[in-house]
């Protein structure tokens, strides 16, 4: 039996992404997510870690991104937290609006919300925490 929660903390440096990918594969397997769910979770968590590194921390390696996993009987709850200045989720432009279709960024949160069962964003002046809930079939 696995512990009911685990955590990975990485500095804001892209060289740590392989560690993140291994961690995601491990917790998806422990939670018994389907292959599609595992792929979606990998895309979502990687996107959120990248957002933390790029947008929240501006690649400041003294700041960390924390991934916390909580296992429950019928679901897995994964949170990704950064140490940035926070933002108002309502300020994110809709990437499907015609004027935004060709923008280089701005699709991450939209993508995550379309891949994961439930997504909650809490943003404060000391960081942003995105909580993903995926139900186990």
C-alpha positions in Angstrom: 0.0 0.0 0.0 1.3 3.4 -0.9 1.4 6.4 1.5 -1.7 8.6 1.2 0.3 11.5 0.0 3.7 12.4 -1.4 5.5 15.5 -2.6 8.2 16.7 -5.0 9.9 20.1 -4.6 12.1 21.4 -7.4 14.0 24.6 -8.0 12.7 26.7 -11.0 15.0 25.2 -13.5 14.0 23.2 -16.6 16.8 20.7 -16.0 14.5 19.2 -13.2 11.7 18.4 -15.6 12.8 14.7 -16.1 12.4 14.3 -12.3 8.9 15.8 -12.6 8.0 13.4 -15.4 9.2 10.4 -13.4 7.2 11.6 -10.4 4.1 12.0 -12.5 4.4 8.5 -14.1 4.9 7.0 -10.6 1.9 8.6 -8.9 -0.4 7.9 -11.9 0.6 4.2 -11.7 0.0 4.1 -7.9 -3.4 5.8 -8.4 -4.3 3.3 -11.1 -5.3 6.0 -13.6 -6.0 4.8 -17.1 -3.4 5.5 -19.9 -5.5 8.4 -21.2 -5.8 9.9 -17.7 -2.1 9.4 -17.1 -1.2 11.2 -20.3 -3.6 14.0 -19.5 -2.2 14.4 -16.0 1.4 14.4 -17.4 0.5 17.2 -19.8 -1.4 19.2 -17.2 1.2 19.0 -14.4 4.1 19.6 -16.8 2.3 22.7 -18.1 1.7 24.0 -14.6 5.3 23.4 -13.5 6.4 25.3 -16.7 4.0 28.1 -15.8 5.5 28.3 -12.4 9.1 28.4 -13.7 8.4 30.9 -16.6 5.6 33.2 -15.4 5.7 33.1 -11.6 9.4 32.8 -11.0 11.0 34.2 -14.2 13.4 31.2 -14.0 14.7 32.3 -10.5 16.2 29.1 -9.3 16.0 30.3 -5.6 12.2 29.8 -5.9 10.6 26.3 -5.8 7.7 24.6 -7.5 6.0 22.0 -5.3 3.9 19.1 -6.5 1.8 17.5 -3.8 -0.2 14.3 -4.4 -3.0 13.1 -2.2 -4.4 9.6 -2.8 -8.0 8.9 -2.0 -10.2 5.9 -2.6 -11.9 7.2 -5.7 -9.7 10.1 -6.8 -6.2 11.6 -6.9 -5.7 15.2 -6.0 -2.6 16.8 -7.3 -1.6 20.4 -6.5 1.2 22.4 -8.1 2.3 25.5 -6.1 4.7 28.2 -7.0 6.2 31.1 -5.0 5.3 33.9 -7.5 3.3 37.1 -7.0 0.0 35.5 -7.9 -2.5 36.6 -10.6 -6.2 36.9 -11.0 -7.4 33.8 -13.0 -10.2 36.0 -14.4 -7.5 38.0 -16.2 -6.5 35.1 -18.4 -7.6 35.8 -22.0 -9.8 33.2 -23.6 -7.4 31.5 -26.1 -10.4 30.6 -28.3 -11.2 34.2 -29.0 -10.2 35.0 -32.6 -7.8 37.8 -31.5 -5.9 35.3 -29.3 -5.7 32.3 -31.6 -2.1 33.1 -32.8 -0.6 34.2 -29.5 2.4 32.2 -28.4 1.2 31.7 -24.8 -2.0 31.8 -22.8 -3.4 28.3 -23.5 -2.0 26.4 -20.5 -4.8 26.9 -18.0 -7.4 26.4 -20.7 -5.7 23.2 -21.7 -5.4 21.9 -18.1 -9.1 22.6 -17.5 -10.0 20.5 -20.6 -7.8 17.6 -19.6 -8.6 17.2 -15.9 -11.9 16.4 -14.1 -11.8 19.3 -11.7 -9.4 22.3 -11.6 -9.2 24.9 -8.8 -6.9 27.9 -8.9 -6.0 29.8 -5.7 -3.7 32.8 -6.2 -2.3 34.9 -3.5 0.6 37.4 -3.2 2.9 34.6 -2.0 2.1 32.2 -4.9 -0.4 30.3 -6.9 -1.7 26.8 -6.2 -3.5 24.9 -8.8 -5.4 21.8 -7.6 -6.3 19.0 -10.0 -8.8 16.3 -9.1 -9.0 13.2 -11.3 -11.5 10.5 -10.5 -10.3 6.9 -10.6 -12.5 4.7 -12.9 
